[in-house]
Every structure is written in structure tokens, then in C-alpha cells.
Amino acid sequence: MKKCMFEDFIDDYLLNRLVKNKENKFEEHYFNCPHCFGKMMERQEFISIVKNISTDTNAIVPRSSRGALQHGNPR
Ligand SMILES: [Zn+2]
């Protein structure tokens, strides 16, 4: 199956990186393209999972590693 040329826009669109007129073009396109629409749903789910994980890790990791550095200094 041929890859749709708009597929490259999906991530940028979801991350709000597209300029306004590309964004409009892409929106017009994906409503009429089941391929992009499906991909878009997949990516959206993936991106929201990744974002949740990274905010969780940011909240947890720095605290514990900072504590380990302060108390575990070998000198
Ligand atoms: Zn498409």
C-alpha cells in the first residue's frame, strides 16, 4: 500500500507544530482520508500515553536521584 504524503504531518499536527495554513490543509485532508484518520487516532493515543509517562517520571525520578546523590557521595 502506498504511503499517504500527509502521513508525515500527523505527528507535527498533534504536537501543534504545523503552521496555520498547513494545519487547515491537513484537517481538510484527513477527514477525507481513512488512512490518515486511522493513523491519527493511533498516534494521538500513543502521544498521550508518552506524555503521561514522561510527566510521571519527571515527578518521581529527580526526587529519588537527588536523594541518592546527596547521601551516596563516596568521598
Ligand atoms: Zn491521507
N, CA, C, O and the ligand as a Tripos MOL2 file, in Angstrom:
@<TRIPOS>MOLECULE
protein
  301   299    76     0     0
PROTEIN
NO_CHARGES

@<TRIPOS>ATOM
      1 N           0.8380   -1.2020    0.0000 N.3       1 MET1
      2 CA          0.0000    0.0000    0.0000 C.3       1 MET1
      3 C           0.8790    1.2610    0.0000 C.2       1 MET1
      4 O           1.8690    1.3450    0.7260 O.2       1 MET1
      5 N           0.5070    2.1950   -0.7970 N.am      2 LYS2
      6 CA          1.2690    3.4350   -0.9100 C.3       2 LYS2
      7 C           1.0720    4.3070    0.3220 C.2       2 LYS2
      8 O          -0.0430    4.4740    0.8170 O.2       2 LYS2
      9 N           2.1540    4.8450    0.7920 N.am      3 LYS3
     10 CA          2.0810    5.7280    1.9450 C.3       3 LYS3
     11 C           1.4920    7.0740    1.5320 C.2       3 LYS3
     12 O           1.8680    7.6340    0.5020 O.2       3 LYS3
     13 N           0.5800    7.5820    2.3310 N.am      4 CYS4
     14 CA         -0.0160    8.8760    2.0210 C.3       4 CYS4
     15 C           0.9660   10.0020    2.3500 C.2       4 CYS4
     16 O           1.6110    9.9760    3.3980 O.2       4 CYS4
     17 N           1.0780   10.9670    1.4790 N.am      5 MET5
     18 CA          2.0620   12.0430    1.7020 C.3       5 MET5
     19 C           1.7370   12.9120    2.9190 C.2       5 MET5
     20 O           2.6040   13.6110    3.4410 O.2       5 MET5
     21 N           0.5020   12.8610    3.3550 N.am      6 PHE6
     22 CA          0.1120   13.6570    4.5180 C.3       6 PHE6
     23 C           0.4510   12.9630    5.8350 C.2       6 PHE6
     24 O           0.3510   13.5520    6.9120 O.2       6 PHE6
     25 N           0.8550   11.6990    5.7220 N.am      7 GLU7
     26 CA          1.1530   10.9470    6.9320 C.3       7 GLU7
     27 C           2.2490   11.6270    7.7560 C.2       7 GLU7
     28 O           2.2260   11.5770    8.9860 O.2       7 GLU7
     29 N           3.1880   12.2500    7.0910 N.am      8 ASP8
     30 CA          4.2830   12.9430    7.7840 C.3       8 ASP8
     31 C           3.7900   14.1230    8.6160 C.2       8 ASP8
     32 O           4.4840   14.5810    9.5230 O.2       8 ASP8
     33 N           2.6180   14.6050    8.3140 N.am      9 PHE9
     34 CA          2.0930   15.7750    9.0230 C.3       9 PHE9
     35 C           1.4660   15.4020   10.3610 C.2       9 PHE9
     36 O           1.2470   16.2590   11.2170 O.2       9 PHE9
     37 N           1.1830   14.1180   10.5270 N.am     10 ILE10
     38 CA          0.3760   13.7070   11.6750 C.3      10 ILE10
     39 C           1.0180   14.0820   13.0090 C.2      10 ILE10
     40 O           0.3850   14.7230   13.8480 O.2      10 ILE10
     41 N           2.2640   13.6840   13.2030 N.am     11 ASP11
     42 CA          2.9230   13.9970   14.4700 C.3      11 ASP11
     43 C           3.0140   15.4980   14.6960 C.2      11 ASP11
     44 O           2.7310   15.9910   15.7880 O.2      11 ASP11
     45 N           3.4100   16.2150   13.6610 N.am     12 ASP12
     46 CA          3.5290   17.6730   13.7880 C.3      12 ASP12
     47 C           2.1870   18.3050   14.1200 C.2      12 ASP12
     48 O           2.0980   19.2350   14.9220 O.2      12 ASP12
     49 N           1.1560   17.7840   13.4910 N.am     13 TYR13
     50 CA         -0.1830   18.2990   13.7690 C.3      13 TYR13
     51 C          -0.5580   18.0610   15.2290 C.2      13 TYR13
     52 O          -1.0490   18.9660   15.9040 O.2      13 TYR13
     53 N          -0.3290   16.8610   15.7060 N.am     14 LEU14
     54 CA         -0.7080   16.5210   17.0760 C.3      14 LEU14
     55 C           0.1200   17.2860   18.1030 C.2      14 LEU14
     56 O          -0.3440   17.5460   19.2140 O.2      14 LEU14
     57 N           1.3330   17.6380   17.7330 N.am     15 LEU15
     58 CA          2.1890   18.3890   18.6530 C.3      15 LEU15
     59 C           2.0980   19.8940   18.4160 C.2      15 LEU15
     60 O           2.8990   20.6680   18.9410 O.2      15 LEU15
     61 N           1.1120   20.2950   17.6190 N.am     16 ASN16
     62 CA          0.8870   21.7190   17.3020 C.3      16 ASN16
     63 C           2.0950   22.4000   16.6660 C.2      16 ASN16
     64 O           2.3910   23.5590   16.9580 O.2      16 ASN16
     65 N           2.7800   21.6810   15.8060 N.am     17 ARG17
     66 CA          3.9620   22.2540   15.1720 C.3      17 ARG17
     67 C           3.6930   22.7480   13.7590 C.2      17 ARG17
     68 O           4.5780   23.3200   13.1220 O.2      17 ARG17
     69 N           2.4800   22.5320   13.2650 N.am     18 LEU18
     70 CA          2.1830   22.9600   11.8960 C.3      18 LEU18
     71 C           1.7870   24.4370   11.8710 C.2      18 LEU18
     72 O           1.1090   24.9400   12.7670 O.2      18 LEU18
     73 N           2.2360   25.1110   10.8080 N.am     19 VAL19
     74 CA          1.7540   26.4760   10.6370 C.3      19 VAL19
     75 C           0.2920   26.4240   10.2410 C.2      19 VAL19
     76 O          -0.1910   25.4150    9.7260 O.2      19 VAL19
     77 N          -0.4180   27.5390   10.4910 N.am     20 LYS20
     78 CA         -1.8690   27.5420   10.3620 C.3      20 LYS20
     79 C          -2.3800   27.0320    9.0130 C.2      20 LYS20
     80 O          -3.3190   26.2370    8.9850 O.2      20 LYS20
     81 N          -1.7950   27.4600    7.9090 N.am     21 ASN21
     82 CA         -2.3860   27.0110    6.6370 C.3      21 ASN21
     83 C          -2.0890   25.5400    6.3230 C.2      21 ASN21
     84 O          -2.8600   24.8940    5.6130 O.2      21 ASN21
     85 N          -0.9830   25.0080    6.8430 N.am     22 LYS22
     86 CA         -0.7480   23.5710    6.7060 C.3      22 LYS22
     87 C          -1.7200   22.7970    7.5790 C.2      22 LYS22
     88 O          -2.2270   21.7430    7.1960 O.2      22 LYS22
     89 N          -1.9620   23.3400    8.7430 N.am     23 GLU23
     90 CA         -2.8950   22.7110    9.6620 C.3      23 GLU23
     91 C          -4.2820   22.5980    9.0180 C.2      23 GLU23
     92 O          -4.9170   21.5450    9.0720 O.2      23 GLU23
     93 N          -4.7380   23.6840    8.4150 N.am     24 ASN24
     94 CA         -6.0370   23.6630    7.7280 C.3      24 ASN24
     95 C          -6.0620   22.6520    6.5950 C.2      24 ASN24
     96 O          -7.0250   21.9010    6.4430 O.2      24 ASN24
     97 N          -4.9970   22.6350    5.7990 N.am     25 LYS25
     98 CA         -4.9110   21.6700    4.6950 C.3      25 LYS25
     99 C          -4.9800   20.2470    5.2110 C.2      25 LYS25
    100 O          -5.6800   19.3950    4.6610 O.2      25 LYS25
    101 N          -4.2430   20.0140    6.2710 N.am     26 PHE26
    102 CA         -4.2070   18.6670    6.8190 C.3      26 PHE26
    103 C          -5.5660   18.2620    7.3730 C.2      26 PHE26
    104 O          -6.0080   17.1320    7.1660 O.2      26 PHE26
    105 N          -6.2250   19.1670    8.0690 N.am     27 GLU27
    106 CA         -7.5580   18.8600    8.6000 C.3      27 GLU27
    107 C          -8.5330   18.5220    7.4840 C.2      27 GLU27
    108 O          -9.2910   17.5560    7.5740 O.2      27 GLU27
    109 N          -8.5020   19.3250    6.4370 N.am     28 GLU28
    110 CA         -9.3490   19.0330    5.2750 C.3      28 GLU28
    111 C          -9.0460   17.6560    4.7150 C.2      28 GLU28
    112 O          -9.9430   16.9050    4.3340 O.2      28 GLU28
    113 N          -7.7540   17.3440    4.6750 N.am     29 HIS29
    114 CA         -7.3360   16.0790    4.0890 C.3      29 HIS29
    115 C          -7.7800   14.8910    4.9330 C.2      29 HIS29
    116 O          -8.3820   13.9510    4.4150 O.2      29 HIS29
    117 N          -7.4860   14.9280    6.2260 N.am     30 TYR30
    118 CA         -7.6820   13.6870    6.9710 C.3      30 TYR30
    119 C          -9.1450   13.3170    7.1760 C.2      30 TYR30
    120 O          -9.4660   12.1520    7.4130 O.2      30 TYR30
    121 N         -10.0330   14.3040    7.0860 N.am     31 PHE31
    122 CA        -11.4550   13.9580    7.1210 C.3      31 PHE31
    123 C         -11.8700   13.1280    5.9100 C.2      31 PHE31
    124 O         -12.8360   12.3670    5.9640 O.2      31 PHE31
    125 N         -11.1240   13.2870    4.8170 N.am     32 ASN32
    126 CA        -11.4400   12.5460    3.5960 C.3      32 ASN32
    127 C         -10.5250   11.3630    3.3370 C.2      32 ASN32
    128 O         -10.6680   10.6680    2.3320 O.2      32 ASN32
    129 N          -9.5910   11.1380    4.2360 N.am     33 CYS33
    130 CA         -8.6200   10.0730    4.0160 C.3      33 CYS33
    131 C          -8.6310    9.1150    5.2010 C.2      33 CYS33
    132 O          -8.0700    9.4170    6.2540 O.2      33 CYS33
    133 N          -9.2710    7.9560    5.0270 N.am     34 PRO34
    134 CA         -9.3740    6.9930    6.1170 C.3      34 PRO34
    135 C          -8.0040    6.5470    6.6250 C.2      34 PRO34
    136 O          -7.8390    6.2350    7.8040 O.2      34 PRO34
    137 N          -7.0300    6.5230    5.7230 N.am     35 HIS35
    138 CA         -5.6790    6.1150    6.0920 C.3      35 HIS35
    139 C          -5.1050    7.0650    7.1440 C.2      35 HIS35
    140 O          -4.6440    6.6310    8.1990 O.2      35 HIS35
    141 N          -5.1390    8.3610    6.8460 N.am     36 CYS36
    142 CA         -4.6060    9.3590    7.7690 C.3      36 CYS36
    143 C          -5.4500    9.4470    9.0350 C.2      36 CYS36
    144 O          -4.9150    9.6310   10.1280 O.2      36 CYS36
    145 N          -6.7370    9.3190    8.8940 N.am     37 PHE37
    146 CA         -7.6270    9.3900   10.0410 C.3      37 PHE37
    147 C          -7.2950    8.2690   11.0300 C.2      37 PHE37
    148 O          -7.1970    8.4960   12.2360 O.2      37 PHE37
    149 N          -7.1280    7.0770   10.5030 N.am     38 GLY38
    150 CA         -6.7750    5.9310   11.3420 C.3      38 GLY38
    151 C          -5.4320    6.1200   12.0180 C.2      38 GLY38
    152 O          -5.2900    5.8830   13.2180 O.2      38 GLY38
    153 N          -4.4390    6.5510   11.2350 N.am     39 LYS39
    154 CA         -3.0980    6.8060   11.7690 C.3      39 LYS39
    155 C          -3.1380    7.8500   12.8650 C.2      39 LYS39
    156 O          -2.4900    7.7220   13.9040 O.2      39 LYS39
    157 N          -3.9030    8.8690   12.6070 N.am     40 MET40
    158 CA         -4.0340    9.9770   13.5290 C.3      40 MET40
    159 C          -4.5530    9.4990   14.8840 C.2      40 MET40
    160 O          -4.0380    9.9050   15.9260 O.2      40 MET40
    161 N          -5.5700    8.6390   14.8700 N.am     41 MET41
    162 CA         -6.1210    8.0930   16.1120 C.3      41 MET41
    163 C          -5.0450    7.2970   16.8570 C.2      41 MET41
    164 O          -4.8960    7.4210   18.0730 O.2      41 MET41
    165 N          -4.3040    6.4840   16.1110 N.am     42 GLU42
    166 CA         -3.2250    5.6960   16.6950 C.3      42 GLU42
    167 C          -2.1790    6.5960   17.3610 C.2      42 GLU42
    168 O          -1.8000    6.4000   18.5150 O.2      42 GLU42
    169 N          -1.7320    7.5790   16.5940 N.am     43 ARG43
    170 CA         -0.6690    8.4630   17.0800 C.3      43 ARG43
    171 C          -1.1280    9.2700   18.2870 C.2      43 ARG43
    172 O          -0.3730    9.4900   19.2340 O.2      43 ARG43
    173 N          -2.3910    9.7060   18.2300 N.am     44 GLN44
    174 CA         -2.9160   10.5160   19.3180 C.3      44 GLN44
    175 C          -2.8880    9.7330   20.6310 C.2      44 GLN44
    176 O          -2.5210   10.2520   21.6850 O.2      44 GLN44
    177 N          -3.2900    8.4620   20.5280 N.am     45 GLU45
    178 CA         -3.2910    7.6220   21.7030 C.3      45 GLU45
    179 C          -1.8680    7.4200   22.2010 C.2      45 GLU45
    180 O          -1.5960    7.5180   23.3970 O.2      45 GLU45
    181 N          -0.9610    7.1370   21.2690 N.am     46 PHE46
    182 CA          0.4460    6.9090   21.6020 C.3      46 PHE46
    183 C           1.0490    8.1430   22.2790 C.2      46 PHE46
    184 O           1.7060    8.0370   23.3150 O.2      46 PHE46
    185 N           0.8190    9.3060   21.6810 N.am     47 ILE47
    186 CA          1.3950   10.5380   22.2100 C.3      47 ILE47
    187 C           0.8530   10.8490   23.6020 C.2      47 ILE47
    188 O           1.5970   11.2970   24.4750 O.2      47 ILE47
    189 N          -0.4400   10.6120   23.8090 N.am     48 SER48
    190 CA         -0.9790   10.9110   25.1390 C.3      48 SER48
    191 C          -0.4160    9.9540   26.1880 C.2      48 SER48
    192 O          -0.2260   10.3380   27.3420 O.2      48 SER48
    193 N          -0.1480    8.7020   25.7880 N.am     49 ILE49
    194 CA          0.4800    7.7510   26.7130 C.3      49 ILE49
    195 C           1.8930    8.2040   27.0490 C.2      49 ILE49
    196 O           2.2860    8.2320   28.2150 O.2      49 ILE49
    197 N           2.6510    8.5560   26.0230 N.am     50 VAL50
    198 CA          4.0290    9.0100   26.2250 C.3      50 VAL50
    199 C           4.0810   10.2390   27.1220 C.2      50 VAL50
    200 O           4.9330   10.3380   28.0050 O.2      50 VAL50
    201 N           3.1660   11.1700   26.8900 N.am     51 LYS51
    202 CA          3.1470   12.3840   27.7050 C.3      51 LYS51
    203 C           2.8470   12.0760   29.1640 C.2      51 LYS51
    204 O           3.4690   12.6410   30.0640 O.2      51 LYS51
    205 N           1.8900   11.1790   29.3970 N.am     52 ASN52
    206 CA          1.5770   10.8080   30.7720 C.3      52 ASN52
    207 C           2.7550   10.1740   31.4710 C.2      52 ASN52
    208 O           3.0470   10.4840   32.6260 O.2      52 ASN52
    209 N           3.4440    9.2710   30.7560 N.am     53 ILE53
    210 CA          4.6010    8.6020   31.3430 C.3      53 ILE53
    211 C           5.6840    9.6250   31.6640 C.2      53 ILE53
    212 O           6.2670    9.5870   32.7470 O.2      53 ILE53
    213 N           5.9610   10.5440   30.7310 N.am     54 SER54
    214 CA          7.0690   11.4570   30.9700 C.3      54 SER54
    215 C           6.7720   12.4470   32.0980 C.2      54 SER54
    216 O           7.6910   12.8470   32.8130 O.2      54 SER54
    217 N           5.5030   12.8520   32.2750 N.am     55 THR55
    218 CA          5.2210   13.7340   33.4070 C.3      55 THR55
    219 C           5.3480   12.9690   34.7190 C.2      55 THR55
    220 O           5.8410   13.5080   35.7100 O.2      55 THR55
    221 N           4.9060   11.7120   34.7280 N.am     56 ASP56
    222 CA          5.0570   10.8990   35.9310 C.3      56 ASP56
    223 C           6.5240   10.7190   36.3150 C.2      56 ASP56
    224 O           6.9000   10.8490   37.4800 O.2      56 ASP56
    225 N           7.3410   10.4160   35.3060 N.am     57 THR57
    226 CA          8.7630   10.1880   35.5920 C.3      57 THR57
    227 C           9.4250   11.4590   36.0800 C.2      57 THR57
    228 O          10.2540   11.4220   36.9900 O.2      57 THR57
    229 N           9.0660   12.5820   35.4830 N.am     58 ASN58
    230 CA          9.6370   13.8520   35.9340 C.3      58 ASN58
    231 C           9.3270   14.1090   37.3980 C.2      58 ASN58
    232 O          10.1450   14.6640   38.1330 O.2      58 ASN58
    233 N           8.1400   13.6990   37.8100 N.am     59 ALA59
    234 CA          7.7410   13.9580   39.1820 C.3      59 ALA59
    235 C           8.4610   13.0320   40.1540 C.2      59 ALA59
    236 O           8.7090   13.3980   41.3030 O.2      59 ALA59
    237 N           8.7940   11.8350   39.6910 N.am     60 ILE60
    238 CA          9.3470   10.8390   40.6110 C.3      60 ILE60
    239 C          10.8760   10.7760   40.5750 C.2      60 ILE60
    240 O          11.5230   10.7890   41.6220 O.2      60 ILE60
    241 N          11.4480   10.7080   39.3780 N.am     61 VAL61
    242 CA         12.8870   10.4380   39.2500 C.3      61 VAL61
    243 C          13.8040   11.4890   39.8930 C.2      61 VAL61
    244 O          14.7160   11.1160   40.6310 O.2      61 VAL61
    245 N          13.5920   12.7920   39.6390 N.am     62 PRO62
    246 CA         14.5450   13.7640   40.1810 C.3      62 PRO62
    247 C          14.6300   13.7080   41.7020 C.2      62 PRO62
    248 O          15.7130   13.8510   42.2700 O.2      62 PRO62
    249 N          13.5060   13.5020   42.3570 N.am     63 ARG63
    250 CA         13.4880   13.4730   43.8090 C.3      63 ARG63
    251 C          14.3670   12.3410   44.3490 C.2      63 ARG63
    252 O          15.2060   12.5510   45.2250 O.2      63 ARG63
    253 N          14.1530   11.1290   43.8020 N.am     64 SER64
    254 CA         14.8930    9.9820   44.3300 C.3      64 SER64
    255 C          16.3710   10.0340   43.9470 C.2      64 SER64
    256 O          17.2230    9.6390   44.7430 O.2      64 SER64
    257 N          16.6940   10.5190   42.7310 N.am     65 SER65
    258 CA         18.1010   10.5360   42.3390 C.3      65 SER65
    259 C          18.8540   11.6400   43.0790 C.2      65 SER65
    260 O          20.0440   11.4990   43.3590 O.2      65 SER65
    261 N          18.1670   12.7330   43.3940 N.am     66 ARG66
    262 CA         18.8090   13.7920   44.1560 C.3      66 ARG66
    263 C          19.1770   13.2880   45.5640 C.2      66 ARG66
    264 O          20.2620   13.5500   46.0820 O.2      66 ARG66
    265 N          18.2290   12.5570   46.1500 N.am     67 GLY67
    266 CA         18.4700   11.9850   47.4690 C.3      67 GLY67
    267 C          19.6340   11.0070   47.4330 C.2      67 GLY67
    268 O          20.4680   10.9960   48.3380 O.2      67 GLY67
    269 N          19.6920   10.1960   46.4010 N.am     68 ALA68
    270 CA         20.7620    9.2040   46.2810 C.3      68 ALA68
    271 C          22.1120    9.9020   46.1260 C.2      68 ALA68
    272 O          23.1080    9.4470   46.6890 O.2      68 ALA68
    273 N          22.1570   11.0060   45.3670 N.am     69 LEU69
    274 CA         23.4120   11.7180   45.1690 C.3      69 LEU69
    275 C          23.9250   12.3390   46.4730 C.2      69 LEU69
    276 O          25.1190   12.2850   46.7660 O.2      69 LEU69
    277 N          23.0350   12.9110   47.2300 N.am     70 GLN70
    278 CA         23.4550   13.5820   48.4560 C.3      70 GLN70
    279 C          23.9590   12.5870   49.5100 C.2      70 GLN70
    280 O          24.9630   12.8130   50.1850 O.2      70 GLN70
    281 N          23.2180   11.4750   49.6210 N.am     71 HIS71
    282 CA         23.5810   10.5460   50.6870 C.3      71 HIS71
    283 C          24.6270    9.5350   50.2610 C.2      71 HIS71
    284 O          25.3470    8.9740   51.0870 O.2      71 HIS71
    285 N          24.6990    9.3060   48.9260 N.am     72 GLY72
    286 CA         25.5910    8.2470   48.4580 C.3      72 GLY72
    287 C          26.9180    8.7940   47.9380 C.2      72 GLY72
    288 O          27.5680    8.1280   47.1330 O.2      72 GLY72
    289 N          27.3370    9.9620   48.3610 N.am     73 ASN73
    290 CA         28.6080   10.5270   47.8860 C.3      73 ASN73
    291 C          29.7960    9.7560   48.4660 C.2      73 ASN73
    292 O          29.9820    9.6990   49.6810 O.2      73 ASN73
    293 N          30.6080    9.1560   47.5580 N.am     74 PRO74
    294 CA         31.6800    8.2700   48.0360 C.3      74 PRO74
    295 C          32.8430    8.9990   48.7220 C.2      74 PRO74
    296 O          33.5820    8.3800   49.4880 O.2      74 PRO74
    297 N          33.0170   10.2870   48.4650 N.am     75 ARG75
    298 CA         34.1630   10.9830   49.1030 C.3      75 ARG75
    299 C          33.8590   11.3780   50.5370 C.2      75 ARG75
    300 O          34.7080   11.9650   51.2090 O.2      75 ARG75
    301 ZN         -4.0080   10.7580    3.8040 Zn       76 ZN76
@<TRIPOS>BOND
     1     1     2 1
     2     2     3 1
     3     3     4 2
     4     3     5 am
     5     5     6 1
     6     6     7 1
     7     7     8 2
     8     7     9 am
     9     9    10 1
    10    10    11 1
    11    11    12 2
    12    11    13 am
    13    13    14 1
    14    14    15 1
    15    15    16 2
    16    15    17 am
    17    17    18 1
    18    18    19 1
    19    19    20 2
    20    19    21 am
    21    21    22 1
    22    22    23 1
    23    23    24 2
    24    23    25 am
    25    25    26 1
    26    26    27 1
    27    27    28 2
    28    27    29 am
    29    29    30 1
    30    30    31 1
    31    31    32 2
    32    31    33 am
    33    33    34 1
    34    34    35 1
    35    35    36 2
    36    35    37 am
    37    37    38 1
    38    38    39 1
    39    39    40 2
    40    39    41 am
    41    41    42 1
    42    42    43 1
    43    43    44 2
    44    43    45 am
    45    45    46 1
    46    46    47 1
    47    47    48 2
    48    47    49 am
    49    49    50 1
    50    50    51 1
    51    51    52 2
    52    51    53 am
    53    53    54 1
    54    54    55 1
    55    55    56 2
    56    55    57 am
    57    57    58 1
    58    58    59 1
    59    59    60 2
    60    59    61 am
    61    61    62 1
    62    62    63 1
    63    63    64 2
    64    63    65 am
    65    65    66 1
    66    66    67 1
    67    67    68 2
    68    67    69 am
    69    69    70 1
    70    70    71 1
    71    71    72 2
    72    71    73 am
    73    73    74 1
    74    74    75 1
    75    75    76 2
    76    75    77 am
    77    77    78 1
    78    78    79 1
    79    79    80 2
    80    79    81 am
    81    81    82 1
    82    82    83 1
    83    83    84 2
    84    83    85 am
    85    85    86 1
    86    86    87 1
    87    87    88 2
    88    87    89 am
    89    89    90 1
    90    90    91 1
    91    91    92 2
    92    91    93 am
    93    93    94 1
    94    94    95 1
    95    95    96 2
    96    95    97 am
    97    97    98 1
    98    98    99 1
    99    99   100 2
   100    99   101 am
   101   101   102 1
   102   102   103 1
   103   103   104 2
   104   103   105 am
   105   105   106 1
   106   106   107 1
   107   107   108 2
   108   107   109 am
   109   109   110 1
   110   110   111 1
   111   111   112 2
   112   111   113 am
   113   113   114 1
   114   114   115 1
   115   115   116 2
   116   115   117 am
   117   117   118 1
   118   118   119 1
   119   119   120 2
   120   119   121 am
   121   121   122 1
   122   122   123 1
   123   123   124 2
   124   123   125 am
   125   125   126 1
   126   126   127 1
   127   127   128 2
   128   127   129 am
   129   129   130 1
   130   130   131 1
   131   131   132 2
   132   131   133 am
   133   133   134 1
   134   134   135 1
   135   135   136 2
   136   135   137 am
   137   137   138 1
   138   138   139 1
   139   139   140 2
   140   139   141 am
   141   141   142 1
   142   142   143 1
   143   143   144 2
   144   143   145 am
   145   145   146 1
   146   146   147 1
   147   147   148 2
   148   147   149 am
   149   149   150 1
   150   150   151 1
   151   151   152 2
   152   151   153 am
   153   153   154 1
   154   154   155 1
   155   155   156 2
   156   155   157 am
   157   157   158 1
   158   158   159 1
   159   159   160 2
   160   159   161 am
   161   161   162 1
   162   162   163 1
   163   163   164 2
   164   163   165 am
   165   165   166 1
   166   166   167 1
   167   167   168 2
   168   167   169 am
   169   169   170 1
   170   170   171 1
   171   171   172 2
   172   171   173 am
   173   173   174 1
   174   174   175 1
   175   175   176 2
   176   175   177 am
   177   177   178 1
   178   178   179 1
   179   179   180 2
   180   179   181 am
   181   181   182 1
   182   182   183 1
   183   183   184 2
   184   183   185 am
   185   185   186 1
   186   186   187 1
   187   187   188 2
   188   187   189 am
   189   189   190 1
   190   190   191 1
   191   191   192 2
   192   191   193 am
   193   193   194 1
   194   194   195 1
   195   195   196 2
   196   195   197 am
   197   197   198 1
   198   198   199 1
   199   199   200 2
   200   199   201 am
   201   201   202 1
   202   202   203 1
   203   203   204 2
   204   203   205 am
   205   205   206 1
   206   206   207 1
   207   207   208 2
   208   207   209 am
   209   209   210 1
   210   210   211 1
   211   211   212 2
   212   211   213 am
   213   213   214 1
   214   214   215 1
   215   215   216 2
   216   215   217 am
   217   217   218 1
   218   218   219 1
   219   219   220 2
   220   219   221 am
   221   221   222 1
   222   222   223 1
   223   223   224 2
   224   223   225 am
   225   225   226 1
   226   226   227 1
   227   227   228 2
   228   227   229 am
   229   229   230 1
   230   230   231 1
   231   231   232 2
   232   231   233 am
   233   233   234 1
   234   234   235 1
   235   235   236 2
   236   235   237 am
   237   237   238 1
   238   238   239 1
   239   239   240 2
   240   239   241 am
   241   241   242 1
   242   242   243 1
   243   243   244 2
   244   243   245 am
   245   245   246 1
   246   246   247 1
   247   247   248 2
   248   247   249 am
   249   249   250 1
   250   250   251 1
   251   251   252 2
   252   251   253 am
   253   253   254 1
   254   254   255 1
   255   255   256 2
   256   255   257 am
   257   257   258 1
   258   258   259 1
   259   259   260 2
   260   259   261 am
   261   261   262 1
   262   262   263 1
   263   263   264 2
   264   263   265 am
   265   265   266 1
   266   266   267 1
   267   267   268 2
   268   267   269 am
   269   269   270 1
   270   270   271 1
   271   271   272 2
   272   271   273 am
   273   273   274 1
   274   274   275 1
   275   275   276 2
   276   275   277 am
   277   277   278 1
   278   278   279 1
   279   279   280 2
   280   279   281 am
   281   281   282 1
   282   282   283 1
   283   283   284 2
   284   283   285 am
   285   285   286 1
   286   286   287 1
   287   287   288 2
   288   287   289 am
   289   289   290 1
   290   290   291 1
   291   291   292 2
   292   291   293 am
   293   293   294 1
   294   294   295 1
   295   295   296 2
   296   295   297 am
   297   297   298 1
   298   298   299 1
   299   299   300 2
@<TRIPOS>SUBSTRUCTURE
     1 MET1         2 RESIDUE 1 A MET
     2 LYS2         6 RESIDUE 1 A LYS
     3 LYS3        10 RESIDUE 1 A LYS
     4 CYS4        14 RESIDUE 1 A CYS
     5 MET5        18 RESIDUE 1 A MET
     6 PHE6        22 RESIDUE 1 A PHE
     7 GLU7        26 RESIDUE 1 A GLU
     8 ASP8        30 RESIDUE 1 A ASP
     9 PHE9        34 RESIDUE 1 A PHE
    10 ILE10       38 RESIDUE 1 A ILE
    11 ASP11       42 RESIDUE 1 A ASP
    12 ASP12       46 RESIDUE 1 A ASP
    13 TYR13       50 RESIDUE 1 A TYR
    14 LEU14       54 RESIDUE 1 A LEU
    15 LEU15       58 RESIDUE 1 A LEU
    16 ASN16       62 RESIDUE 1 A ASN
    17 ARG17       66 RESIDUE 1 A ARG
    18 LEU18       70 RESIDUE 1 A LEU
    19 VAL19       74 RESIDUE 1 A VAL
    20 LYS20       78 RESIDUE 1 A LYS
    21 ASN21       82 RESIDUE 1 A ASN
    22 LYS22       86 RESIDUE 1 A LYS
    23 GLU23       90 RESIDUE 1 A GLU
    24 ASN24       94 RESIDUE 1 A ASN
    25 LYS25       98 RESIDUE 1 A LYS
    26 PHE26      102 RESIDUE 1 A PHE
    27 GLU27      106 RESIDUE 1 A GLU
    28 GLU28      110 RESIDUE 1 A GLU
    29 HIS29      114 RESIDUE 1 A HIS
    30 TYR30      118 RESIDUE 1 A TYR
    31 PHE31      122 RESIDUE 1 A PHE
    32 ASN32      126 RESIDUE 1 A ASN
    33 CYS33      130 RESIDUE 1 A CYS
    34 PRO34      134 RESIDUE 1 A PRO
    35 HIS35      138 RESIDUE 1 A HIS
    36 CYS36      142 RESIDUE 1 A CYS
    37 PHE37      146 RESIDUE 1 A PHE
    38 GLY38      150 RESIDUE 1 A GLY
    39 LYS39      154 RESIDUE 1 A LYS
    40 MET40      158 RESIDUE 1 A MET
    41 MET41      162 RESIDUE 1 A MET
    42 GLU42      166 RESIDUE 1 A GLU
    43 ARG43      170 RESIDUE 1 A ARG
    44 GLN44      174 RESIDUE 1 A GLN
    45 GLU45      178 RESIDUE 1 A GLU
    46 PHE46      182 RESIDUE 1 A PHE
    47 ILE47      186 RESIDUE 1 A ILE
    48 SER48      190 RESIDUE 1 A SER
    49 ILE49      194 RESIDUE 1 A ILE
    50 VAL50      198 RESIDUE 1 A VAL
    51 LYS51      202 RESIDUE 1 A LYS
    52 ASN52      206 RESIDUE 1 A ASN
    53 ILE53      210 RESIDUE 1 A ILE
    54 SER54      214 RESIDUE 1 A SER
    55 THR55      218 RESIDUE 1 A THR
    56 ASP56      222 RESIDUE 1 A ASP
    57 THR57      226 RESIDUE 1 A THR
    58 ASN58      230 RESIDUE 1 A ASN
    59 ALA59      234 RESIDUE 1 A ALA
    60 ILE60      238 RESIDUE 1 A ILE
    61 VAL61      242 RESIDUE 1 A VAL
    62 PRO62      246 RESIDUE 1 A PRO
    63 ARG63      250 RESIDUE 1 A ARG
    64 SER64      254 RESIDUE 1 A SER
    65 SER65      258 RESIDUE 1 A SER
    66 ARG66      262 RESIDUE 1 A ARG
    67 GLY67      266 RESIDUE 1 A GLY
    68 ALA68      270 RESIDUE 1 A ALA
    69 LEU69      274 RESIDUE 1 A LEU
    70 GLN70      278 RESIDUE 1 A GLN
    71 HIS71      282 RESIDUE 1 A HIS
    72 GLY72      286 RESIDUE 1 A GLY
    73 ASN73      290 RESIDUE 1 A ASN
    74 PRO74      294 RESIDUE 1 A PRO
    75 ARG75      298 RESIDUE 1 A ARG
    76 ZN76       301 GROUP 0 **** ****
